Amino acid sequence: MTQKEFEERIGRQVPFEEYANANSVYLASNMEKDEFCERFKRSDKDLLLDITENYYSKKTALDAFRKKLDALTKKILSFAYDEKDTTLRNEVREVLGPRDFVIFCLENGYELDRQDREYILFNLKS
């Protein structure tokens, strides 16, 4: 929401810094503009609690998803290495991205290939 929209909804002008802070909180919330501004006007103490709960709920779900993704990635890479399936290995690299792929391989003891080593050398030189 723009600063003008925000000020119209709360019924007063605010310094840019106050607007920027409020807008950051609004973007972190899952509220509509009108609800957020109404609660902001009342200095509703539950506003921050709602946003915090929403954040931690999403963070917990994301952390659980990452754990599942790591476990699945390990299984896929283990299978790819056992079967010497470079196509599958390259697909995992493409999904994770070269940086995360190399980190994952190093953290889990998987052998790096020429492409991985070139990626590391290129990034160490830059």
Contacts in CASP RR format, 6 or more apart in sequence:
PFRMAT RR
TARGET T0000
AUTHOR 0000-0000-0000
METHOD contacts of the structure
MODEL  1
MTQKEFEERIGRQVPFEEYANANSVYLASNMEKDEFCERFKRSDKDLLLD
ITENYYSKKTALDAFRKKLDALTKKILSFAYDEKDTTLRNEVREVLGPRD
FVIFCLENGYELDRQDREYILFNLKS
1 9 0 8 1.000
1 23 0 8 1.000
1 26 0 8 1.000
1 33 0 8 1.000
3 14 0 8 1.000
3 16 0 8 1.000
3 19 0 8 1.000
3 23 0 8 1.000
5 33 0 8 1.000
6 14 0 8 1.000
6 19 0 8 1.000
6 22 0 8 1.000
6 23 0 8 1.000
6 37 0 8 1.000
7 13 0 8 1.000
7 14 0 8 1.000
7 19 0 8 1.000
9 33 0 8 1.000
9 34 0 8 1.000
9 37 0 8 1.000
9 38 0 8 1.000
10 37 0 8 1.000
10 40 0 8 1.000
10 41 0 8 1.000
11 41 0 8 1.000
14 22 0 8 1.000
22 40 0 8 1.000
25 36 0 8 1.000
25 47 0 8 1.000
25 48 0 8 1.000
25 51 0 8 1.000
26 33 0 8 1.000
26 36 0 8 1.000
28 51 0 8 1.000
28 54 0 8 1.000
28 55 0 8 1.000
29 36 0 8 1.000
29 47 0 8 1.000
29 50 0 8 1.000
29 51 0 8 1.000
29 54 0 8 1.000
30 54 0 8 1.000
31 39 0 8 1.000
31 50 0 8 1.000
36 47 0 8 1.000
39 46 0 8 1.000
39 47 0 8 1.000
40 47 0 8 1.000
70 104 0 8 1.000
73 92 0 8 1.000
73 96 0 8 1.000
73 104 0 8 1.000
74 108 0 8 1.000
76 88 0 8 1.000
76 92 0 8 1.000
77 89 0 8 1.000
77 92 0 8 1.000
77 104 0 8 1.000
77 105 0 8 1.000
77 108 0 8 1.000
77 110 0 8 1.000
79 85 0 8 1.000
79 88 0 8 1.000
80 86 0 8 1.000
80 88 0 8 1.000
80 89 0 8 1.000
80 92 0 8 1.000
81 89 0 8 1.000
81 110 0 8 1.000
81 111 0 8 1.000
86 113 0 8 1.000
89 113 0 8 1.000
92 101 0 8 1.000
93 101 0 8 1.000
93 115 0 8 1.000
93 116 0 8 1.000
96 104 0 8 1.000
98 115 0 8 1.000
98 116 0 8 1.000
98 119 0 8 1.000
99 119 0 8 1.000
99 123 0 8 1.000
101 116 0 8 1.000
102 112 0 8 1.000
102 116 0 8 1.000
102 119 0 8 1.000
102 120 0 8 1.000
104 110 0 8 1.000
105 111 0 8 1.000
105 112 0 8 1.000
105 116 0 8 1.000
106 112 0 8 1.000
112 120 0 8 1.000
END
